[in-house]
C-alpha cells in the first residue's frame, strides 16, 4: 500500500522506508537493537507536472541526472524547481522532505506511485494532477528503465 504525503516541519514529506532501501538511498547494518543507518542519501528533488524525480547526488553521475531530467521535462512538457533534501530517520524507518511537491501538483494526503531504480526514486501522481496528455506513471517507468540502462553499463 502506498504511503500518503504528510505534513512535516514547514512542508510535506513521504515515508519511503522500503523504496529507499530498494533504491540504495539508505544503507544499514543489523545490530541487537534492529537496523542502524550507516548511509542516508543527500538527494536532489526535481519537480515536473505530476512527477517528482529524487536523485542520490553521490550515486548518480551528472550526465545521467541531466538525461533523466531532460527526459522528464520533455515527456511532461514541464519543469519546476529543484531542491536538495536528505533522507531522514522517522520512527522505525525513513522519510524524505518534498520541498517541491506542490510545484508538481502534490498535496497532503496524496498517495503517489513510487518507482525505484538504483540511486533514484520517482513519485508519480494521478493523471488528474497534470494538465496535458502526460501519464506520470508511464514517465516514471520510462525514467526507471533509462536509469537501469545507465547503471548496467
C-alpha positions as CSV (number, residue, x, y, z in Angstrom):
1,X,0.0,0.0,0.0
2,X,1.3,3.4,-0.9
3,X,2.1,5.9,1.8
4,X,0.4,9.3,1.9
5,X,2.2,12.6,1.7
6,X,2.0,14.2,5.2
7,X,2.8,17.5,6.8
8,X,6.3,17.6,8.3
9,X,8.1,20.7,9.6
10,X,7.4,23.6,7.3
11,X,6.4,21.4,4.4
12,X,5.4,17.9,3.4
13,X,7.2,14.6,3.4
14,X,6.7,11.0,2.4
15,X,7.6,7.8,4.4
16,X,9.9,6.0,2.0
17,X,11.5,3.2,4.1
18,X,11.1,0.3,1.6
19,X,11.6,2.2,-1.6
20,X,14.7,4.0,-0.1
21,X,16.2,0.6,0.7
22,X,15.4,-0.7,-2.8
23,X,17.0,2.3,-4.5
24,X,20.0,2.3,-2.2
25,X,19.2,5.7,-0.7
26,X,20.0,4.2,2.7
27,X,22.4,1.6,3.9
28,X,22.0,-0.2,7.2
29,X,23.7,-2.7,9.5
30,X,22.0,-5.2,11.7
31,X,22.6,-4.9,15.4
32,X,21.0,-6.0,18.6
33,X,18.5,-3.1,18.5
34,X,17.5,-3.8,14.9
35,X,18.9,-1.8,12.0
36,X,21.3,1.1,12.2
37,X,21.6,3.6,9.3
38,X,25.2,3.8,8.0
39,X,24.3,5.9,5.0
40,X,21.4,8.3,4.2
41,X,21.4,10.0,0.9
42,X,21.5,13.6,0.1
43,X,19.2,14.0,-2.8
44,X,18.0,16.5,-5.4
45,X,14.2,16.6,-5.8
46,X,13.3,17.6,-9.3
47,X,9.6,18.6,-9.9
48,X,7.5,18.2,-13.1
49,X,3.7,18.1,-13.6
50,X,2.5,15.1,-11.5
51,X,6.1,13.8,-11.0
52,X,9.0,14.1,-8.6
53,X,12.4,12.7,-9.5
54,X,14.6,12.1,-6.5
55,X,18.3,11.6,-7.3
56,X,21.0,10.5,-4.9
57,X,23.8,13.1,-5.6
58,X,26.5,10.6,-4.6
59,X,25.3,7.7,-6.7
60,X,24.1,9.2,-10.0
61,X,26.6,11.0,-12.2
62,X,25.7,14.4,-13.5
63,X,25.4,13.3,-17.1
64,X,22.8,10.6,-16.2
65,X,20.9,13.0,-13.9
66,X,20.8,15.6,-16.7
67,X,19.5,13.0,-19.2
68,X,16.8,11.9,-16.7
69,X,15.7,15.5,-16.0
70,X,15.6,16.3,-19.7
71,X,13.5,13.2,-20.4
72,X,11.1,14.0,-17.7
73,X,10.8,17.6,-18.8
74,X,10.2,16.6,-22.4
75,X,7.7,13.9,-21.6
76,X,5.7,16.0,-19.1
77,X,6.1,19.3,-21.0
78,X,7.0,20.9,-17.7
79,X,9.9,21.6,-15.3
80,X,9.8,23.4,-11.9
81,X,12.2,23.9,-9.1
82,X,14.9,21.5,-7.9
83,X,15.9,21.4,-4.3
84,X,18.1,19.3,-2.1
85,X,16.7,17.1,0.7
86,X,18.3,14.5,2.9
87,X,16.7,11.1,3.7
88,X,15.7,11.4,7.4
89,X,15.1,8.9,10.1
90,X,11.4,8.9,11.1
91,X,10.1,6.4,13.6
92,X,11.4,3.0,12.7
93,X,12.1,4.0,9.0
94,X,12.9,6.8,6.7
95,X,11.1,9.8,5.2
96,X,12.0,12.4,2.6
97,X,11.0,16.0,2.8
98,X,9.5,17.0,-0.6
99,X,10.1,20.8,-0.9
100,X,8.9,20.8,-4.5
101,X,5.8,18.7,-4.1
102,X,3.3,21.5,-4.5
103,X,5.1,22.6,-7.7
104,X,4.4,19.1,-9.1
105,X,0.8,19.2,-8.0
106,X,1.0,17.0,-4.9
107,X,-0.6,17.9,-1.6
108,X,-1.1,16.4,1.8
109,X,-3.0,13.1,1.6
110,X,-1.9,12.2,-1.9
111,X,-0.6,8.7,-2.4
112,X,1.9,8.7,-5.2
113,X,3.0,5.6,-7.0
114,X,6.7,5.1,-6.2
115,X,9.0,3.6,-8.8
116,X,12.7,2.8,-7.9
117,X,15.9,2.2,-9.7
118,X,19.5,2.3,-8.5
119,X,20.1,5.8,-6.9
120,X,16.7,7.2,-7.8
121,X,13.0,7.3,-6.7
122,X,10.3,8.5,-8.9
123,X,7.0,9.6,-7.4
124,X,4.2,9.7,-9.9
125,X,0.8,11.2,-9.3
126,X,-2.5,10.5,-10.9
127,X,-3.3,11.6,-14.4
128,X,-5.7,14.2,-12.9
129,X,-2.7,16.1,-11.4
130,X,-1.4,17.1,-14.8
131,X,-2.7,19.5,-17.4
132,X,-1.7,17.7,-20.6
133,X,-1.7,14.2,-22.0
134,X,1.2,13.0,-19.9
135,X,0.7,9.9,-17.8
136,X,3.0,10.3,-14.8
137,X,3.2,6.5,-14.1
138,X,4.4,5.9,-17.7
139,X,7.0,8.6,-17.4
140,X,8.2,7.1,-14.1
141,X,8.6,3.7,-15.6
142,X,10.5,5.2,-18.6
143,X,12.9,7.0,-16.2
144,X,13.5,3.8,-14.2
145,X,14.3,2.0,-17.4
146,X,16.7,4.7,-18.5
147,X,18.4,4.6,-15.1
148,X,18.7,0.8,-15.2
149,X,20.3,1.0,-18.6
150,X,22.9,3.5,-17.3
151,X,23.5,1.5,-14.2
152,X,24.2,-1.7,-16.1
153,X,26.8,-0.1,-18.4
